Amino acid sequence: MKILMKIEEYLPETQQIVVKFCSSQSEKSIDDVQPLAIDLNKLELFDTELFLESLAIQGQKVIDKYEQLQYGEVIENGPLDITKLIGRTIEREEFPRNKKMIPMRRIEL
């Protein structure tokens, strides 16, 4: 997946840039996204290519977090603890009506 980045402002006194991140497949325009301030000490400043790559990595984290909030989290299987599920948006596949999961025990040979 490609991401779009738009540097809105450079703040030399605080060593930050104000950036907007958006997925290239997003329905929203990059101009409709909230800008974020990113410290330059978190980015590679050696040359343009390394700078843009490190900025894209930061942007990917932001996009992943946004999509997780928008669409829901994928929860890994494990022992059931309902208290850990409270307040989380969870994403699951929809099962057809004629199919359902059957609880099974693990059989070791």
C-alpha positions, 0 to 999 in steps of 0.5 A: 500500500502506498501512502501520501504525505504532505508537509504543511509547515517547518518549525525550525525553532522546535525542530518539527514539521507539520505533516498530513498522512493518508493512504493512497486508497483512502476515500478522504482527500489528504487535505481533509486529514488532521495534521500532526507535528513530528520531531525531526530527531525521530527522522533520518536527516542524512539525505532526501531519500532517507528522510522521506523513507523515515517519514513514510515509516512514521506515516504508516504507523499513523495510518495503521492506528487510524484504520484500526480505530476506524475499522476495528482490531483483529484480536489474536486467539488465546484464553478468554478474558472478557475484561481485555475486550471492553472498550475495543472495536473488534473486526471479524469476518462475517460467516455465512448463515449455514456455517458456524465455528465449532469449539474443538480441543487440540489433539496431540498425537 
